[in-house]
Amino acid sequence: MAIPVVDPARYDQQLEAKRQRITEQFARFSPPALEVYPSPPSHYRQRCEFRIWHEGEDLFYAMFEIQASEVDPGDPKKKKKTVVRLDDYPVASRRINALMPALLDAIRDVPLLRRRLFQVEFLTTLAGEALVTLIYHRPLDEAWEAEARRLQETLGVMIIGRSRKQRLVLERDHVWERLEVEGREFVYQQVENSFTQPNAEICRSMLTWAREVTRDSRDGDLVELYCGNGNFTVALAENFRRVLATEISRTSVASARENLTANGLENVTVGRMSAEEFAQALKGEKGGRRVAEWALEDYDFTTVLVDPPRAGLDEASCRQLSGYARIVYISCNPDTLEDNLALLTETHRITRLALFDQFPWTHHCECGVLLERKD
């Protein structure tokens, strides 16, 4: 994996290359014109993690760069890793870039904080709130905690200490991101070591697009699969009569419920269940008290929103989606999206297609697709 090289002067050029690639890749489905949502060309990631490299008295942030052409002579299948020193990181938010040197300067001469520290994770918000996780190859004790509290005060951040079987939260384990979308402010609890959208500005674009394509849905209900911490759930709730969102991660479900409360939403239910289990519940093949409490028979699901992992959906899941009049598909992998669309377009037509440049300076693309039943 190559470390992104940020060159703002070339941003439009790299975005155009992605636009052409996605347009060509999906041309066989005859979609409408591709909608393109650009990212800030630098300082766009609100969360990052770095290794800490120790060389004598010096220590610095590092990432590993893996070149596909470089192999280990002892094991041809094993790629060589090159350690790259990072004194700053233009990909990361300005808050992270400001904290990077400040943190190292503060711990360099403090053995309790420095010794056997091997990784640092930053989680920030657009407003500058910051959570820093320090990860060690040694147990953390009260003396470490006292020093870490002083560090927390010095840097104006929240700190978590981690080591094997230890997690010491000094203040809290999350930040609160506030995103303004179409004149509305949505509030999101984002928990340390859990998935959140890394590019906050692109996240705002994705929420704006999703709200726009579901604007006329007030008489129907939304079912959302892979809802995470409720990123889309919160923003789309007012477009529907009711929303039922499912997610398998216990941490994400708890966070989603916090976000519903924080945003004053009362027409949403979030349940802990995999997409496969939910498909069985809809068929009446999986029951139990939890499913009974949802009263699935009272819903009129006119729209399904799915935001699956990079592996996309299996054939059975695609067949399940085909039962809904409207499908909103958010994808972080155009290749698996293309495979899924080959099935979904048997029953639905693509009426909107969007490219969200979530990860500038990489080949990765985030896509949004609106599909509507052909009949």
Buried (B, 14 or more C-beta within 10 A) or exposed (E): EEBBEBBEEEBEEBBEEBBEBBBEBBEEBEBEEBBBBBBBBBBBBBBBBBBBBBEEEEBBBBBEBEEEEEEEEEEEEEBEBEEBEBEEBBBBBEBBBBBBEBBBEBBEEBEBBBEEBBBBBBBBBBEEBBBBBBBBEEEBEEEBBEBBEEBBEEBEBBBBBBBEEBBBBBEEBBBBBEBEBEEEEBBBBBBBBBBBBBBBBBBBBBBBBBBBBBEEBEEBBBBBBBBBBBBBBBBBBEBBBBBBBBBBBEBBBBBBBBBBEBBEBEEBBBBBBEBBBBBBBBEEEBEEEEBEEBEBEEBEBBBBBBBBEEEBBBEEBBBBBBEBBBBBBBBBBBEBBBBBBEBBBEBBBBEBBBBBBBBBBBEBBBBBBBBBEEE
